[in-house]
């Protein structure tokens, strides 16, 4: 009899605890549910037009880097600023008739030069492409090979009755190739970008670009050699492209006119209250060379595009703006997107430090933060994505569907804000479970 009475009291306590928990849960549904107090009007991802989603980049393939370099000719062709070694017995240097000929001087190449040692007296090719030698008119040598120049010198001294045919045996070698001064500016320094995990900003305190003036020999004055001389291909912190800005005055004026006309149009259009500011269009005077393309696509890169002249600028731009933000039940922070592969919402959550299925808790920052005693994990993710004309769209991602259906996992794009929230029923269930395990267990123990 006493045992039955004890069991009856215990069950009364349990029913009381459950009833109290349910009552509090119902009350919470009207007062504390974040989907009611902080609502986000989202559109399910599967209902949106493909225009709202970025194109995938997992299938991009690297460009053949041989397209970025010049193909040198079989024989070196001379041009202005080349320095030749010339020796002409009896003329250069001049020897008296009865004096023995002087041996030609030997010239060793500069450090890092690929040229072999040369002999002869140094004579530079002039800006007009001519070579000035003693006792004859300047010879036009631009575009000729060393063998062709040697024969041209020989014929000139024979035709001017300065040397007999059997004595005319000039020696012509290359002491130093002409070079081109190119400026390389790189913003892919590792020190300039840091990891964005746990709210740490990816932007470094010092974002100064590296690079400088590079001297490129003839037939190596191309984009690939400019990159190799300054550290190689762009790193992961840089965009997958190379920008080339020409140094000619015509190109400089073209860039200035482009910006002047664009901002003039902007000022006129801003007078319209319904004005929608467009993105800055591509500057036609700046050459952009892609480094990754779609499979089967061969970029149209001409030899003139990759050939660099004096004063040209090779610019490697960083991608510090390719970030997404997290908030709500996700740890608040700024995170850098991968450069060469896609990142969907599930991967972005893991990158932020809270994968799918992780229990909610105090987020410590960001919009919509809430605390929970645990139990059911949060199941709703919102992507706040910018649209043209300073607009915004909220994309709703049901995480239960996203786990089972890849089509329900949108790709994250730069500028997105990811906010993780509980569904209202999840908050009610978690509150009820928490109340039962705190209040109901106490009642059971007290009854014993």
C-alpha positions as CSV (number, residue, x, y, z in Angstrom):
1,X,0.0,0.0,0.0
2,X,2.8,2.4,0.9
3,X,4.6,1.5,-2.4
4,X,1.6,2.3,-4.5
5,X,1.1,5.6,-2.7
6,X,4.7,6.5,-3.4
7,X,4.4,5.7,-7.1
8,X,1.3,7.8,-7.3
9,X,3.1,10.8,-5.8
10,X,6.0,10.4,-8.1
11,X,3.8,10.4,-11.2
12,X,2.0,13.4,-10.0
13,X,5.3,15.2,-9.6
14,X,6.3,14.2,-13.2
15,X,3.0,15.4,-14.6
16,X,3.3,18.6,-12.7
17,X,6.8,19.2,-14.0
18,X,5.9,18.3,-17.6
19,X,2.8,20.5,-17.5
20,X,4.8,23.4,-16.1
21,X,7.4,22.9,-18.8
22,X,4.9,22.9,-21.6
23,X,3.2,26.0,-20.2
24,X,6.5,27.8,-20.1
25,X,7.3,26.6,-23.6
26,X,4.0,27.9,-24.9
27,X,4.6,31.2,-23.2
28,X,8.0,31.4,-24.8
29,X,6.6,30.8,-28.2
30,X,4.8,34.2,-27.9
31,X,7.6,36.1,-26.1
32,X,11.1,34.7,-26.7
33,X,11.1,33.0,-30.1
34,X,13.8,34.7,-32.2
35,X,11.9,34.0,-35.4
36,X,9.2,36.3,-34.1
37,X,11.2,38.9,-32.3
38,X,13.9,39.1,-34.9
39,X,12.2,38.0,-38.1
40,X,14.0,37.6,-41.5
41,X,11.8,37.4,-44.5
42,X,13.7,34.9,-46.6
43,X,13.0,33.2,-49.9
44,X,13.8,29.5,-50.1
45,X,16.9,28.8,-52.2
46,X,15.2,26.5,-54.6
47,X,12.7,29.2,-55.6
48,X,15.3,31.8,-56.7
49,X,16.4,32.5,-60.2
50,X,19.9,31.3,-61.2
51,X,20.8,34.9,-61.7
52,X,21.1,35.3,-57.9
53,X,23.8,32.6,-57.6
54,X,27.5,32.9,-58.6
55,X,28.8,30.6,-61.4
56,X,30.8,27.6,-60.1
57,X,34.5,27.7,-60.3
58,X,35.4,24.2,-59.4
59,X,35.8,23.3,-63.0
60,X,38.2,26.1,-63.9
61,X,41.5,24.9,-65.3
62,X,44.8,26.8,-65.2
63,X,45.9,28.6,-68.4
64,X,48.9,27.2,-70.2
65,X,51.6,29.5,-68.8
66,X,53.5,29.2,-72.1
67,X,51.0,31.6,-73.5
68,X,52.4,34.3,-71.2
69,X,56.0,34.1,-72.7
70,X,57.5,35.1,-76.0
71,X,59.0,32.6,-78.4
72,X,62.6,33.7,-79.0
73,X,63.9,33.6,-82.6
74,X,66.5,31.0,-83.5
75,X,69.2,33.7,-83.9
76,X,69.3,36.8,-81.9
77,X,68.2,39.9,-83.8
78,X,69.8,43.2,-82.9
79,X,68.1,46.3,-81.9
80,X,68.8,49.7,-80.2
81,X,70.8,49.6,-77.0
82,X,72.4,46.2,-77.8
83,X,76.2,46.3,-77.0
84,X,78.3,44.5,-79.6
85,X,81.9,43.4,-79.3
86,X,83.6,44.4,-82.6
87,X,87.2,43.6,-83.7
88,X,88.5,44.6,-87.1
89,X,92.2,43.9,-87.7
90,X,94.0,47.0,-88.7
91,X,91.0,49.3,-88.2
92,X,89.6,48.7,-84.8
93,X,92.0,49.2,-83.2
94,X,94.2,51.0,-85.6
95,X,97.7,49.5,-86.1
96,X,100.7,51.2,-87.9
97,X,101.7,49.2,-91.0
98,X,104.8,47.7,-89.4
99,X,103.4,47.1,-86.0
100,X,102.0,43.6,-85.0
101,X,98.2,43.5,-84.5
102,X,96.8,43.9,-81.0
103,X,94.8,40.9,-79.7
104,X,91.1,41.6,-79.1
105,X,89.9,42.2,-75.6
106,X,87.9,39.5,-73.8
107,X,84.6,40.5,-72.1
108,X,83.0,38.4,-69.4
109,X,79.2,38.6,-69.0
110,X,77.5,40.2,-66.0
111,X,76.3,38.2,-63.1
112,X,73.1,36.3,-63.9
113,X,73.6,36.8,-67.6
114,X,73.1,33.7,-69.9
115,X,75.5,35.1,-72.5
116,X,78.9,33.4,-73.1
117,X,82.2,35.4,-72.9
118,X,82.7,37.7,-75.8
119,X,85.6,39.4,-77.6
120,X,85.9,42.8,-79.2
121,X,85.6,46.5,-78.4
122,X,82.2,47.5,-77.0
123,X,80.1,49.5,-79.5
124,X,76.4,50.2,-78.8
125,X,73.6,50.1,-81.4
126,X,72.2,53.6,-81.7
127,X,68.5,54.5,-81.1
128,X,68.0,54.7,-84.9
129,X,69.3,51.1,-85.2
130,X,72.7,52.0,-86.7
131,X,76.2,50.9,-85.8
132,X,78.9,53.6,-86.0
133,X,82.4,52.2,-87.0
134,X,85.6,54.0,-88.0
135,X,86.1,55.3,-91.6
136,X,82.7,54.3,-92.9
137,X,79.1,55.5,-92.8
138,X,76.9,54.2,-90.0
139,X,75.4,50.8,-90.9
140,X,71.8,49.9,-90.4
141,X,71.8,46.7,-88.3
142,X,68.4,46.7,-86.6
143,X,66.7,43.3,-87.1
144,X,69.9,41.6,-88.3
145,X,71.7,38.7,-86.8
146,X,75.4,38.7,-85.7
147,X,76.4,36.8,-88.8
148,X,74.5,39.2,-91.1
149,X,76.2,42.2,-89.3
150,X,79.6,40.6,-89.6
151,X,79.1,40.2,-93.4
152,X,77.7,43.7,-93.8
153,X,80.8,45.2,-92.0
154,X,83.1,43.1,-94.2
155,X,81.5,44.3,-97.5
156,X,81.4,47.9,-96.4
157,X,85.2,48.0,-95.7
158,X,85.9,46.2,-99.0
159,X,83.6,48.5,-101.0
160,X,85.3,51.6,-99.5
161,X,88.8,50.3,-100.4
162,X,89.8,50.3,-96.8
163,X,90.6,46.6,-96.5
164,X,91.4,43.9,-99.0
165,X,89.1,40.9,-99.2
166,X,91.7,38.5,-97.8
167,X,92.3,40.9,-94.8
168,X,88.7,41.8,-94.1
169,X,87.8,39.3,-91.3
170,X,85.8,41.2,-88.7
171,X,84.7,39.6,-85.4
172,X,81.3,40.5,-84.1
173,X,79.9,39.2,-80.7
174,X,77.2,40.2,-78.3
175,X,78.4,41.7,-75.0
176,X,75.1,42.7,-73.6
177,X,71.5,42.4,-74.7
178,X,69.2,45.4,-74.7
179,X,66.8,45.5,-71.7
180,X,63.4,46.8,-70.9
181,X,62.5,48.5,-67.6
182,X,59.2,47.2,-66.4
183,X,57.4,48.0,-63.1
184,X,55.8,45.1,-61.3
185,X,53.3,45.8,-58.4
186,X,52.2,42.8,-56.4
187,X,49.5,42.8,-53.7
188,X,49.7,39.1,-52.9
189,X,52.0,39.3,-50.0
190,X,51.3,36.7,-47.3
191,X,51.9,39.3,-44.6
192,X,49.0,41.4,-46.0
193,X,46.3,38.9,-45.3
194,X,45.5,36.9,-42.1
195,X,43.0,34.2,-41.4
196,X,39.5,35.3,-40.5
197,X,38.5,32.6,-38.1
198,X,37.0,33.5,-34.7
199,X,36.3,37.1,-35.8
200,X,39.8,38.0,-36.7
201,X,40.0,40.4,-39.6
202,X,41.7,39.1,-42.7
203,X,43.1,42.5,-43.6
204,X,46.6,43.0,-42.3
205,X,47.8,46.2,-40.6
206,X,50.2,46.8,-43.5
207,X,48.7,46.3,-46.9
208,X,51.6,47.9,-48.8
209,X,52.3,46.3,-52.2
210,X,55.6,44.7,-53.0
211,X,57.5,44.7,-56.3
212,X,59.7,47.2,-58.1
213,X,61.6,47.9,-61.3
214,X,62.6,44.8,-63.2
215,X,65.1,44.8,-66.1
216,X,64.0,42.2,-68.7
217,X,66.4,41.2,-71.5
218,X,65.2,41.2,-75.1
219,X,62.9,38.3,-76.0
220,X,62.3,37.8,-72.3
221,X,60.4,41.0,-71.9
222,X,57.1,39.3,-71.4
223,X,54.5,38.8,-68.6
224,X,55.8,35.4,-67.5
225,X,59.4,36.6,-67.0
226,X,58.2,39.7,-65.1
227,X,56.3,37.4,-62.7
228,X,59.2,34.9,-62.3
229,X,61.6,37.8,-61.5
230,X,59.3,39.0,-58.7
231,X,58.2,35.8,-57.0
232,X,56.3,33.7,-59.5
233,X,52.6,33.3,-60.4
234,X,50.1,35.1,-58.2
235,X,49.5,33.5,-54.8
236,X,46.2,32.5,-53.2
237,X,45.7,36.0,-51.8
238,X,45.6,37.5,-55.3
239,X,43.0,37.4,-58.1
240,X,43.4,34.9,-60.8
241,X,44.4,37.4,-63.4
242,X,47.3,39.7,-64.4
243,X,46.7,43.3,-65.3
244,X,48.9,45.2,-67.7
245,X,48.9,49.0,-67.9
246,X,50.7,50.4,-70.9
247,X,53.1,53.3,-70.3
248,X,52.4,55.1,-73.6
249,X,51.0,58.6,-73.3
250,X,48.0,57.5,-75.5
251,X,47.1,54.8,-73.1
252,X,47.4,57.1,-70.1
253,X,45.1,59.7,-71.7
254,X,42.7,56.9,-72.6
255,X,42.5,55.8,-68.9
256,X,42.0,59.4,-67.7
257,X,39.3,60.0,-70.3
258,X,37.5,56.8,-69.3
259,X,37.3,57.8,-65.6
260,X,36.4,61.4,-66.5
261,X,33.5,60.4,-68.7
262,X,32.3,57.8,-66.2
263,X,32.1,60.2,-63.2
264,X,30.5,62.9,-65.4
265,X,27.8,60.4,-66.3
266,X,27.4,59.5,-62.6
267,X,26.9,63.1,-61.5
268,X,24.3,63.7,-64.2
269,X,22.4,60.5,-63.4
270,X,22.4,61.2,-59.6
271,X,19.9,64.0,-60.2
272,X,17.3,61.3,-60.9
273,X,15.7,60.1,-57.6
274,X,15.2,56.7,-59.1
275,X,18.8,56.5,-60.2
276,X,20.4,53.0,-59.9
277,X,24.2,53.3,-59.7
278,X,25.8,50.7,-62.0
279,X,29.1,49.0,-61.3
280,X,32.3,50.5,-62.7
281,X,32.7,49.1,-66.2
282,X,35.9,47.6,-67.5
283,X,38.6,50.1,-68.5
284,X,39.3,49.4,-72.2
285,X,42.9,50.6,-71.8
286,X,43.8,48.0,-69.2
287,X,44.6,44.5,-70.4
288,X,43.4,41.7,-68.1
289,X,45.0,38.3,-68.7
290,X,43.1,35.4,-67.0
291,X,45.0,32.6,-65.3
292,X,42.1,30.2,-65.0
293,X,39.4,29.5,-67.6
294,X,36.6,27.1,-68.4
295,X,37.6,23.7,-69.8
296,X,38.0,23.8,-73.5
297,X,38.4,27.6,-73.6
298,X,41.7,28.9,-75.0
299,X,42.1,32.5,-74.1
300,X,42.8,34.9,-76.9
301,X,46.2,36.1,-75.8
302,X,48.2,37.7,-78.6
303,X,52.0,38.1,-78.6
304,X,51.5,41.9,-78.5
305,X,49.4,41.5,-75.3
306,X,52.2,39.8,-73.3
307,X,55.1,41.8,-74.8
308,X,56.3,44.5,-72.3
309,X,58.0,47.8,-73.2
310,X,59.8,50.4,-71.1
311,X,57.6,51.8,-68.4
312,X,54.8,49.2,-68.6
313,X,53.2,48.2,-65.4
314,X,52.3,44.6,-64.4
315,X,49.8,44.7,-61.6
316,X,48.7,41.8,-59.4
317,X,45.6,42.8,-57.5
318,X,44.7,41.3,-54.1
319,X,41.3,39.9,-53.3
320,X,40.8,41.2,-49.8
321,X,37.2,42.1,-50.7
322,X,36.3,38.5,-51.5
323,X,35.0,37.9,-48.0
324,X,31.8,36.8,-46.4
325,X,30.5,37.6,-42.9
326,X,28.8,35.5,-40.2
327,X,26.5,36.2,-37.4
328,X,23.5,35.0,-35.4
329,X,24.4,31.7,-33.8
330,X,27.5,31.5,-35.9
331,X,30.6,33.1,-34.4
332,X,30.6,36.6,-35.8
333,X,33.5,37.4,-38.1
334,X,34.9,38.1,-41.5
335,X,36.2,35.2,-43.6
336,X,38.1,34.9,-46.9
337,X,36.6,32.9,-49.6
338,X,38.7,30.2,-51.4
339,X,40.1,31.4,-54.7
340,X,40.1,28.2,-56.8
341,X,37.2,26.2,-55.5
342,X,33.5,26.7,-54.5
343,X,32.3,27.1,-51.0
344,X,28.7,26.2,-50.2
345,X,26.8,27.2,-47.1
346,X,27.7,24.0,-45.2
347,X,31.4,24.5,-45.8
348,X,31.1,28.2,-44.9
349,X,29.6,27.2,-41.5
350,X,32.4,24.8,-40.8
351,X,34.9,27.5,-41.8
352,X,33.3,29.9,-39.3
353,X,33.7,27.3,-36.5
354,X,30.2,25.8,-36.2
355,X,29.3,22.9,-38.5
356,X,25.8,21.6,-39.2
357,X,24.5,19.7,-36.2
358,X,26.4,21.7,-33.6
359,X,24.4,22.7,-30.6
360,X,23.5,26.4,-30.3
361,X,24.8,28.6,-27.7
362,X,25.8,32.2,-26.9
363,X,27.3,33.5,-30.2
364,X,29.1,36.3,-28.6
365,X,28.6,38.6,-31.6
366,X,26.6,39.3,-34.7
367,X,22.9,39.8,-35.4
368,X,20.4,37.6,-33.7
369,X,22.6,36.1,-31.1
370,X,20.8,33.9,-28.6
371,X,21.6,31.4,-25.9
372,X,20.2,27.9,-25.5
373,X,20.6,25.1,-23.1
374,X,21.3,22.7,-25.9
375,X,19.3,19.8,-27.4
376,X,18.1,20.3,-30.9
377,X,20.7,22.2,-33.1
378,X,19.6,25.3,-35.1
379,X,18.1,24.4,-38.4
380,X,17.7,27.7,-40.4
381,X,20.4,29.7,-42.2
382,X,19.8,33.0,-43.9
383,X,22.1,34.4,-46.6
384,X,21.8,38.2,-46.9
385,X,23.0,38.9,-50.5
386,X,23.5,42.3,-52.1
387,X,21.6,43.0,-55.3
388,X,22.1,45.8,-57.9
389,X,20.9,49.3,-57.0
390,X,21.9,48.9,-53.4
391,X,19.3,46.3,-52.7
392,X,19.3,43.1,-50.7
393,X,17.8,39.6,-50.9
394,X,17.5,37.1,-48.0
395,X,18.0,33.5,-49.1
396,X,16.5,30.9,-46.8
397,X,18.4,27.6,-46.3
398,X,16.7,24.8,-44.4
399,X,19.8,22.9,-43.1
400,X,17.9,19.6,-42.9
401,X,17.2,19.8,-46.6
402,X,20.7,21.1,-47.4
403,X,22.3,18.1,-45.8
404,X,20.4,15.7,-48.1
405,X,20.0,17.7,-51.3
406,X,23.0,19.5,-52.9
407,X,20.7,21.7,-54.8
408,X,19.6,23.3,-51.5
409,X,23.2,24.3,-50.7
410,X,23.8,27.7,-52.4
411,X,27.4,28.8,-53.0
412,X,28.6,31.6,-51.0
413,X,29.8,34.7,-52.9
414,X,31.7,37.8,-51.8
415,X,29.8,40.2,-49.6
416,X,27.3,37.6,-48.3
417,X,26.3,37.7,-44.6
418,X,25.3,34.3,-43.1
419,X,23.0,34.3,-40.1
420,X,22.2,31.1,-38.3
421,X,18.9,30.9,-36.3
422,X,16.7,28.4,-34.6
423,X,13.3,27.6,-36.0
424,X,10.5,28.6,-33.7
425,X,9.6,25.0,-32.9
426,X,13.3,24.2,-32.2
427,X,13.5,27.0,-29.6
428,X,10.2,25.8,-28.0
429,X,11.5,22.2,-27.8
430,X,14.9,23.2,-26.5
431,X,13.3,25.4,-23.8
432,X,10.9,22.6,-22.8
433,X,13.7,20.0,-22.6
434,X,15.9,22.4,-20.6
435,X,13.0,23.3,-18.2
436,X,12.2,19.6,-17.7
437,X,15.8,18.6,-17.0
438,X,16.3,21.4,-14.5
439,X,13.0,21.7,-12.8
440,X,11.4,18.3,-13.4
441,X,14.5,16.3,-12.2
442,X,14.6,18.5,-9.1
443,X,11.0,17.7,-8.3
444,X,11.7,13.9,-8.8
445,X,14.6,14.0,-6.4
446,X,12.7,16.1,-3.9
447,X,9.9,13.5,-3.9
448,X,12.4,10.8,-3.0
